[in-house]
């Protein structure tokens, strides 16, 4: 059952170009994944309730990724020298500070608002990234990345693969910098997101039913047209851009104890965890994914990157896999994320409705999973808790049906 109108059912009566491509490998891919499930090779059911065990990335003990947390004072974050970690290639706290300088004036410093309807006795704040100009946190990473490109790289045009929000962010920054943009999507992407991307003047390519197929088309365009690829999550510049959220959290709430973050490919949580790990106090970072196709959650539990079946979900922004050549987010999550939990579709819907009813916020399913985890008791609200509300790009009809049902 489709959750909301998708790209496959759209017409193209809006600005921008929309092309639909049927990948020749679709049938083979479906057969392969189906066979994996029949043989019990999929890890979609590998979800133990025990917390993750932190696994340090291979490095010297002096490196910030070698130790997940430091004991100490009030959560101050000092800038560290160096652009990218010379040991791991992962972004450093210095990269995050540089990203904040680079994107200043182009993104909103979103409010950290008390959750008025938080569970009794809990002190919870909402980091409202749904209030960004493009409706999600993705604007931070896309802005940092595109502004970091050389004139030649921008001149060739950029291309990305997206479940919707990254594509909108890339299209927005590309328009602001006079850069040609192509956004590769799947047929599962809600029509409201496709329309918003095309309205910004980007060329939109609908390539198959899975993120792997859309990614393959983007890589083909890189090879055939010389476009510059802007990764949705596994890029130090993207991670550093998303990490600016962490800087704002710790500046606005120096005593924060726990940060709850929507989890998909891991760019958002990797950036935030990088900041929290640099704080001179112990701060928990917990990721929340949807039950339907939680790629990072399942990969962390399995101890390796695994494939998952993509399914329709209210949390469409969190759909997709990690990619076989993941270089950053999987390792960072293993080293710096304390735990991950899952929430179901009804729990996501209840969180969307609660945020609308109690806070007056329009939040998409992927943006509401952190609140869903607290409401469902998946995460205990210990101390001062911040929940990242990552986006608000949701089909209006679907949202009104959910909000009205509460």
C-alpha positions as CSV (number, residue, x, y, z in Angstrom):
1,X,0.0,0.0,0.0
2,X,1.4,3.3,-1.0
3,X,1.7,5.7,1.9
4,X,1.3,8.9,-0.2
5,X,1.2,9.9,-3.9
6,X,4.5,8.9,-5.4
7,X,6.6,9.9,-8.4
8,X,5.3,7.0,-10.3
9,X,1.8,8.5,-10.4
10,X,2.7,12.1,-11.1
11,X,2.3,14.2,-14.2
12,X,5.0,16.7,-15.2
13,X,3.0,19.9,-15.3
14,X,5.4,21.9,-13.2
15,X,8.7,23.7,-13.8
16,X,11.8,21.6,-14.4
17,X,12.3,18.4,-16.4
18,X,11.1,15.0,-15.1
19,X,12.4,11.9,-16.8
20,X,11.4,8.3,-16.0
21,X,14.0,5.6,-16.6
22,X,13.2,1.9,-16.2
23,X,16.6,0.2,-15.2
24,X,17.4,-2.9,-17.1
25,X,18.6,-4.5,-13.9
26,X,15.3,-4.1,-12.0
27,X,14.1,-7.6,-12.4
28,X,17.4,-9.2,-11.5
29,X,17.8,-7.0,-8.5
30,X,14.3,-7.9,-7.2
31,X,15.1,-11.6,-7.7
32,X,18.4,-11.3,-5.9
33,X,16.9,-9.6,-2.9
34,X,13.9,-11.9,-2.8
35,X,16.3,-14.9,-2.9
36,X,18.2,-13.5,0.0
37,X,15.1,-13.2,2.1
38,X,14.0,-16.8,1.2
39,X,17.4,-18.1,2.3
40,X,17.4,-16.2,5.5
41,X,20.3,-14.0,4.5
42,X,18.6,-10.7,5.0
43,X,19.2,-9.1,8.4
44,X,15.9,-7.4,8.5
45,X,15.0,-9.5,11.6
46,X,18.4,-9.2,13.3
47,X,17.3,-6.6,15.9
48,X,18.5,-7.6,19.4
49,X,17.3,-5.5,22.2
50,X,20.7,-5.1,23.8
51,X,22.5,-1.8,23.3
52,X,25.3,-1.5,20.7
53,X,28.8,-2.1,21.8
54,X,31.0,0.8,20.8
55,X,33.7,-0.4,18.3
56,X,36.5,2.2,17.9
57,X,37.7,2.8,14.4
58,X,41.2,1.6,13.8
59,X,43.3,4.6,15.0
60,X,45.7,5.8,17.7
61,X,44.3,6.4,21.1
62,X,45.0,10.1,20.8
63,X,42.5,10.5,17.9
64,X,39.0,11.8,18.7
65,X,37.4,8.7,17.2
66,X,39.5,6.4,19.5
67,X,37.4,7.2,22.6
68,X,33.7,7.7,22.3
69,X,33.3,10.0,25.3
70,X,35.3,12.1,27.6
71,X,34.5,12.9,31.2
72,X,34.5,16.5,32.3
73,X,32.7,19.7,32.6
74,X,29.9,21.7,30.9
75,X,30.0,20.5,27.3
76,X,32.2,23.2,25.8
77,X,33.5,22.3,22.3
78,X,36.9,23.4,21.4
79,X,38.0,23.7,17.8
80,X,40.6,21.2,16.8
81,X,43.3,21.8,14.1
82,X,43.1,19.9,10.9
83,X,40.6,19.7,8.1
84,X,39.9,16.0,7.8
85,X,41.2,13.4,10.2
86,X,44.6,12.3,8.9
87,X,44.0,8.8,10.4
88,X,40.5,8.0,9.3
89,X,39.5,10.6,6.7
90,X,36.3,11.2,8.8
91,X,35.4,14.8,9.5
92,X,36.7,16.4,12.7
93,X,35.2,19.0,15.0
94,X,37.3,21.5,13.2
95,X,35.5,20.6,9.9
96,X,32.2,21.2,11.6
97,X,33.3,24.7,12.8
98,X,34.5,25.4,9.3
99,X,31.2,24.3,7.8
100,X,29.3,26.6,10.1
101,X,31.3,29.5,8.9
102,X,30.8,28.4,5.3
103,X,27.0,28.1,5.4
104,X,26.4,31.1,7.6
105,X,23.6,33.3,6.1
106,X,22.4,30.4,3.9
107,X,20.7,28.2,6.5
108,X,18.5,28.9,9.5
109,X,19.7,28.5,13.0
110,X,16.6,26.6,14.0
111,X,15.0,27.0,17.4
112,X,15.5,24.6,20.3
113,X,12.0,24.5,21.7
114,X,10.7,22.9,25.0
115,X,8.4,19.9,24.2
116,X,5.4,21.0,26.2
117,X,3.7,17.6,25.9
118,X,6.7,15.6,26.9
119,X,6.2,12.5,29.2
120,X,5.7,13.5,32.8
121,X,8.9,14.4,34.6
122,X,10.9,14.5,31.4
123,X,12.9,17.5,30.3
124,X,12.8,17.4,26.5
125,X,13.6,19.9,23.8
126,X,12.9,19.8,20.1
127,X,15.5,20.9,17.5
128,X,13.1,22.0,14.8
129,X,14.9,21.4,11.5
130,X,11.5,21.2,9.8
131,X,11.7,25.0,9.8
132,X,14.7,25.2,7.4
133,X,13.9,26.9,4.1
134,X,13.8,23.6,2.2
135,X,11.9,21.9,5.1
136,X,14.7,19.7,6.4
137,X,18.2,19.5,7.9
138,X,19.6,18.4,4.5
139,X,20.2,22.0,3.5
140,X,23.2,22.2,5.8
141,X,25.2,19.4,4.3
142,X,24.2,20.2,0.7
143,X,25.2,23.8,1.2
144,X,28.6,23.0,2.8
145,X,29.4,20.5,0.0
146,X,28.4,22.6,-3.0
147,X,30.2,25.7,-1.6
148,X,33.3,23.5,-1.1
149,X,33.4,22.5,-4.7
150,X,35.9,24.1,-7.1
151,X,34.7,26.4,-9.9
152,X,35.3,23.6,-12.4
153,X,33.3,21.0,-10.3
154,X,30.3,23.4,-10.1
155,X,30.7,24.4,-13.7
156,X,30.2,20.8,-14.8
157,X,26.9,20.6,-12.9
158,X,26.0,18.5,-9.9
159,X,24.0,15.3,-9.6
160,X,22.7,13.5,-6.5
161,X,20.5,10.5,-5.5
162,X,17.9,11.2,-2.9
163,X,14.7,10.0,-1.1
164,X,13.5,13.6,-1.5
165,X,14.9,16.0,1.0
166,X,18.6,15.9,0.0
167,X,17.5,16.5,-3.6
168,X,15.5,19.5,-2.7
169,X,18.4,20.9,-0.7
170,X,20.8,20.3,-3.6
171,X,18.4,21.9,-6.1
172,X,18.0,24.9,-3.8
173,X,21.8,25.5,-3.3
174,X,22.4,24.9,-7.0
175,X,19.8,27.5,-8.0
176,X,21.4,30.0,-5.6
177,X,24.9,29.4,-7.0
178,X,23.9,29.2,-10.7
179,X,24.8,25.6,-10.8
180,X,23.0,23.0,-13.0
181,X,21.5,20.2,-10.9
182,X,20.2,16.8,-11.7
183,X,18.4,14.8,-9.0
184,X,17.9,11.0,-9.3
185,X,14.9,9.7,-7.4
186,X,13.0,6.4,-7.1
187,X,9.3,5.9,-7.9
188,X,8.6,5.7,-4.2
189,X,9.5,9.3,-3.5
190,X,6.3,11.3,-2.6
191,X,5.0,13.6,-5.4
192,X,5.1,16.6,-3.1
193,X,8.9,16.2,-2.8
194,X,9.4,15.6,-6.6
195,X,7.4,18.7,-7.4
196,X,9.3,20.9,-5.0
197,X,12.6,19.7,-6.5
198,X,11.5,20.3,-10.1
199,X,10.1,23.7,-9.1
200,X,13.6,24.8,-8.2
201,X,14.7,24.2,-11.8
202,X,16.5,20.9,-11.3
203,X,16.4,18.1,-13.9
204,X,14.6,15.2,-12.1
205,X,15.2,11.6,-13.1
206,X,13.0,8.8,-11.8
207,X,15.1,5.7,-12.0
208,X,13.5,2.5,-10.7
209,X,12.0,1.5,-7.4
210,X,15.0,1.4,-5.2
211,X,17.8,3.7,-4.0
212,X,20.4,1.4,-5.5
213,X,18.8,1.9,-8.9
214,X,18.6,5.7,-8.5
215,X,22.2,5.7,-7.4
216,X,23.3,3.7,-10.4
217,X,21.7,6.2,-12.7
218,X,23.4,9.1,-10.9
219,X,26.8,7.3,-11.2
220,X,26.1,6.8,-14.9
221,X,25.5,10.5,-15.4
222,X,28.8,11.2,-13.6
223,X,30.6,8.9,-16.1
224,X,28.7,10.0,-19.2
225,X,28.1,13.7,-18.6
226,X,31.0,14.5,-16.3
227,X,28.7,15.7,-13.5
228,X,29.9,16.2,-9.9
229,X,28.3,13.8,-7.5
230,X,26.9,15.2,-4.2
231,X,26.5,12.2,-1.8
232,X,23.4,12.3,0.4
233,X,25.2,11.2,3.5
234,X,28.6,9.4,3.1
235,X,30.8,12.5,2.5
236,X,32.9,14.4,5.1
237,X,31.6,17.7,3.8
238,X,28.0,16.6,4.1
239,X,28.6,15.1,7.6
240,X,30.3,18.3,8.8
241,X,27.4,20.4,7.5
242,X,24.9,18.3,9.4
243,X,27.1,18.5,12.4
244,X,26.4,22.2,12.7
245,X,23.1,21.1,14.3
246,X,25.2,19.6,17.2
247,X,27.1,22.9,17.7
248,X,23.8,24.7,18.0
249,X,22.3,22.2,20.4
250,X,25.3,22.3,22.8
251,X,25.5,26.1,22.7
252,X,21.7,26.4,23.4
253,X,21.6,23.6,26.0
254,X,25.1,23.1,27.5
255,X,23.9,20.5,30.0
256,X,22.3,18.2,27.4
257,X,22.6,14.6,28.4
258,X,21.0,12.7,25.4
259,X,20.4,13.6,21.8
260,X,17.9,11.5,19.9
261,X,18.4,11.6,16.1
262,X,16.5,10.1,13.1
263,X,18.7,7.5,11.5
264,X,18.9,6.5,7.8
265,X,22.3,6.6,6.0
266,X,23.9,8.1,9.0
267,X,25.1,11.5,7.8
268,X,23.0,13.4,10.3
269,X,23.8,11.3,13.3
270,X,27.5,11.1,12.3
271,X,27.8,14.8,12.3
272,X,26.0,15.3,15.6
273,X,27.9,12.5,17.2
274,X,31.2,14.0,16.1
275,X,30.3,17.2,18.0
276,X,29.0,15.4,21.1
277,X,32.2,13.2,21.2
278,X,34.3,16.4,21.3
279,X,32.3,17.8,24.2
280,X,34.1,17.5,27.6
281,X,31.2,15.6,29.2
282,X,29.4,12.3,28.5
283,X,26.5,12.8,26.1
284,X,24.4,9.9,24.8
285,X,23.6,9.8,21.1
286,X,20.7,7.5,20.1
287,X,19.5,6.8,16.6
288,X,15.9,6.0,15.7
289,X,14.8,4.2,12.5
290,X,11.6,2.9,11.0
291,X,10.9,-0.8,11.3
292,X,10.5,-1.1,7.5
293,X,14.0,-1.3,6.0
294,X,16.3,0.2,8.7
295,X,19.6,-0.2,6.9
296,X,22.0,1.4,9.4
297,X,20.3,-0.2,12.4
298,X,20.5,-3.7,10.9
299,X,24.0,-3.2,9.7
300,X,25.2,-2.1,13.1
301,X,23.6,-5.1,14.7
302,X,25.1,-7.4,12.1
303,X,28.5,-5.9,12.4
304,X,28.7,-5.4,8.7
305,X,26.9,-3.4,6.0
306,X,23.8,-5.4,4.9
307,X,21.1,-5.0,2.3
308,X,17.5,-4.4,3.4
309,X,14.3,-4.5,1.4
310,X,12.9,-1.1,0.7
311,X,9.2,-0.8,1.7
312,X,6.6,1.9,1.7
313,X,6.7,3.8,5.0
314,X,5.6,7.0,6.6
315,X,9.3,7.6,7.2
316,X,10.1,7.8,3.5
317,X,12.9,10.2,4.1
318,X,14.8,7.4,5.9
319,X,14.5,4.9,3.1
320,X,17.4,3.3,1.3
321,X,20.6,1.4,2.0
322,X,24.1,2.4,3.0
323,X,25.9,1.5,-0.3
324,X,28.5,-1.2,-0.6
325,X,31.3,1.4,-0.6
326,X,30.4,3.2,2.5
327,X,33.5,5.0,3.8
328,X,32.4,7.1,6.7
329,X,29.0,6.9,8.3
330,X,29.0,3.2,9.2
331,X,32.3,3.4,10.9
332,X,31.4,6.7,12.7
333,X,28.1,5.2,13.9
334,X,29.9,2.1,15.2
335,X,32.4,4.2,17.1
336,X,30.2,7.1,18.4
337,X,26.5,6.1,18.5
338,X,25.4,4.6,21.8
339,X,22.3,2.8,20.7
340,X,19.7,2.5,17.9
341,X,16.0,1.6,18.3
342,X,13.1,1.1,15.9
343,X,9.6,2.4,15.7
344,X,6.5,1.2,13.8
345,X,4.2,2.9,11.4
346,X,1.4,3.5,14.0
347,X,3.9,4.9,16.4
348,X,5.3,7.3,13.7
349,X,1.7,8.4,12.9
350,X,1.0,9.0,16.6
351,X,4.1,11.2,16.9
352,X,3.2,13.2,13.8
353,X,-0.3,13.8,15.2
354,X,1.1,14.7,18.7
355,X,3.5,17.3,17.2
356,X,0.7,18.9,15.2
357,X,-1.8,18.9,18.1
358,X,0.5,19.9,20.9
359,X,3.2,21.9,19.2
360,X,1.6,23.2,16.0
361,X,4.4,21.7,13.9
362,X,4.0,20.0,10.5
363,X,6.5,17.1,10.7
364,X,7.0,14.3,8.2
365,X,7.3,10.7,9.3
366,X,11.1,10.5,9.1
367,X,11.3,13.7,11.2
368,X,9.0,12.4,13.9
369,X,10.7,9.1,14.7
370,X,12.6,10.5,17.7
371,X,9.4,11.7,19.3
372,X,7.8,8.4,18.4
373,X,10.6,6.6,20.3
374,X,10.0,8.6,23.5
375,X,6.2,8.2,23.3
376,X,6.5,4.5,22.7
377,X,9.0,4.0,25.6
378,X,11.8,2.8,23.3
379,X,14.1,5.4,24.8
380,X,14.0,6.7,28.4
381,X,14.2,10.5,28.8
382,X,17.0,10.7,31.3
383,X,18.3,14.1,32.2
384,X,18.1,16.9,29.6
385,X,17.1,15.4,26.2
386,X,17.1,16.9,22.8
387,X,15.1,15.3,19.9
388,X,16.1,16.3,16.4
389,X,12.9,16.9,14.3
390,X,14.6,16.5,11.0
391,X,12.0,17.5,8.4
392,X,8.5,18.6,7.5
393,X,8.1,17.8,3.9
394,X,4.9,15.7,3.9
395,X,2.0,15.3,1.6
396,X,-0.7,17.7,2.9
397,X,-3.6,15.2,2.4
398,X,-1.7,12.5,4.2
399,X,-0.7,14.8,7.0
400,X,-4.2,16.1,7.5
401,X,-5.6,12.6,7.6
402,X,-3.0,11.6,10.3
403,X,-3.4,14.8,12.3
404,X,-7.2,14.6,12.1
405,X,-7.3,11.1,13.4
406,X,-5.7,11.9,16.7
